[in-house]
Amino acid sequence: MSTYMAKKETVERKWYIIDAANKPLGRTAAAAATILRGKHRPEFTPHVDCGEFVIIINASKAVLTGKKLEQKFYRRHSGYIGGLKETSYKTLMATKPELAMQLAVKGMLPHNSIGDKSITRLKVYANEAHKNEAQKPVPYEF
């Protein structure tokens, strides 16, 4: 008896939609990362990209628990001396909630070529309107 190994060419990808309204940002990101990676499927194979597409709506209504709005920062560096840029999550959630959700999901994916491919299948929208009705996404509850 041999172990089944999924192949990239034979994987059928479905579309899932996650509503982030009044749910913790991290829990929503963890559910999205699981689907993007394909770990919810019985034929999951670690070295094959067998994940599916995820649409996250209402990213602006996601909540951060505790004092994260004041104490957590999004940091990036330009590469030059003194080039550290900091943005508090209070500002980030007010201006670019899609970026905050995308960063959370990206941090939960593997940091290799499979993770790079997986993050391209994530679509994040700040409100309920999205452009992917033609794909007939299935609601996902976690």
C-alpha positions as CSV (number, residue, x, y, z in Angstrom):
1,M,0.0,0.0,0.0
2,S,1.4,3.4,-1.0
3,T,0.8,6.8,0.4
4,Y,-1.2,9.2,-1.9
5,M,0.7,12.3,-3.0
6,A,-1.2,15.1,-4.6
7,K,0.0,16.6,-7.8
8,K,-0.1,20.3,-8.6
9,E,-1.8,19.6,-12.0
10,T,-4.7,17.6,-10.6
11,V,-5.7,19.9,-7.7
12,E,-9.2,21.4,-8.2
13,R,-9.3,24.8,-6.5
14,K,-12.5,26.2,-5.0
15,W,-13.3,29.7,-3.8
16,Y,-14.1,30.4,-0.2
17,I,-15.4,33.7,1.3
18,I,-14.7,34.7,5.0
19,D,-16.6,37.5,6.7
20,A,-14.2,39.2,9.2
21,A,-16.8,41.5,10.8
22,N,-16.6,41.5,14.6
23,K,-14.1,38.6,14.6
24,P,-10.5,38.8,15.8
25,L,-8.0,39.7,13.0
26,G,-5.7,36.8,14.0
27,R,-8.4,34.1,14.1
28,T,-9.6,35.2,10.6
29,A,-6.0,35.2,9.3
30,A,-5.4,31.8,10.7
31,A,-8.5,30.3,9.0
32,A,-7.5,32.0,5.7
33,A,-4.0,30.6,6.0
34,T,-5.2,27.1,6.5
35,I,-7.4,27.2,3.4
36,L,-4.7,28.9,1.3
37,R,-2.2,26.2,2.3
38,G,-4.7,23.4,1.7
39,K,-4.4,21.9,5.2
40,H,-8.2,21.4,5.5
41,R,-8.2,18.9,2.6
42,P,-7.8,15.2,3.2
43,E,-5.3,14.9,0.3
44,F,-2.9,17.6,1.8
45,T,0.7,17.1,0.8
46,P,3.3,19.4,2.4
47,H,5.5,19.8,-0.6
48,V,2.7,20.5,-3.1
49,D,0.7,23.7,-3.4
50,C,-2.8,22.3,-3.0
51,G,-4.5,25.3,-1.4
52,E,-7.6,27.2,-2.6
53,F,-8.7,30.7,-3.2
54,V,-9.9,32.9,-0.3
55,I,-11.8,36.2,-0.3
56,I,-11.9,38.1,3.0
57,I,-14.6,40.8,3.3
58,N,-15.3,43.4,6.0
59,A,-11.6,43.7,6.9
60,S,-12.2,47.1,8.3
61,K,-14.6,45.6,10.9
62,A,-12.1,43.1,12.2
63,V,-11.2,43.6,15.8
64,L,-7.8,43.6,17.6
65,T,-8.1,42.3,21.2
66,G,-6.3,43.8,24.2
67,K,-4.2,46.9,23.7
68,K,-2.9,45.9,20.3
69,L,-4.4,49.0,18.6
70,E,-2.1,51.2,20.7
71,Q,0.9,48.9,21.3
72,K,1.3,47.0,18.1
73,F,3.3,48.6,15.2
74,Y,3.8,47.7,11.5
75,R,7.5,48.3,10.8
76,R,9.3,48.5,7.5
77,H,12.8,49.6,6.6
78,S,14.0,51.4,3.5
79,G,17.5,50.0,3.7
80,Y,19.1,53.3,4.4
81,I,20.5,54.5,7.7
82,G,17.6,55.8,9.8
83,G,15.1,54.4,7.3
84,L,12.8,52.7,9.8
85,K,9.2,53.6,9.3
86,E,6.6,52.8,11.9
87,T,2.8,52.8,11.7
88,S,0.6,52.0,14.7
89,Y,-2.2,49.5,14.0
90,K,-4.7,52.1,15.0
91,T,-3.7,54.2,12.0
92,L,-3.3,51.1,9.8
93,M,-6.7,49.7,10.6
94,A,-8.2,53.2,9.9
95,T,-6.5,53.8,6.6
96,K,-5.5,50.4,5.1
97,P,-7.3,47.5,6.8
98,E,-6.7,45.3,3.8
99,L,-2.9,45.6,4.3
100,A,-3.2,44.7,8.0
101,M,-5.2,41.5,7.2
102,Q,-2.8,40.6,4.3
103,L,0.2,41.0,6.6
104,A,-1.3,38.7,9.2
105,V,-2.1,36.0,6.7
106,K,1.3,36.2,5.0
107,G,3.0,35.8,8.4
108,M,1.1,32.5,8.9
109,L,2.1,31.0,5.6
110,P,5.4,29.2,5.0
111,H,8.3,31.5,4.0
112,N,9.2,29.8,0.8
113,S,8.0,29.5,-2.8
114,I,4.8,27.7,-1.8
115,G,3.9,30.5,0.6
116,D,4.7,33.1,-2.2
117,K,2.3,31.3,-4.6
118,S,-0.4,30.9,-1.9
119,I,-0.6,34.6,-0.9
120,T,-1.4,35.5,-4.5
121,R,-4.7,33.6,-4.1
122,L,-5.8,35.8,-1.3
123,K,-8.3,38.7,-2.0
124,V,-9.0,41.2,0.8
125,Y,-11.7,43.8,0.7
126,A,-12.4,46.5,3.4
127,N,-16.2,46.3,3.1
128,E,-18.8,43.8,1.8
129,A,-18.5,44.6,-1.9
130,H,-16.1,42.4,-3.8
131,K,-15.4,41.7,-7.5
132,N,-15.4,37.9,-7.4
133,E,-19.1,37.0,-7.7
134,A,-18.5,35.1,-11.0
135,Q,-16.3,32.5,-9.1
136,K,-19.3,31.6,-6.9
137,P,-17.5,31.6,-3.6
138,V,-18.7,29.3,-0.8
139,P,-19.1,30.9,2.7
140,Y,-16.6,29.5,5.2
141,E,-17.3,29.4,8.9
142,F,-14.6,28.8,11.5
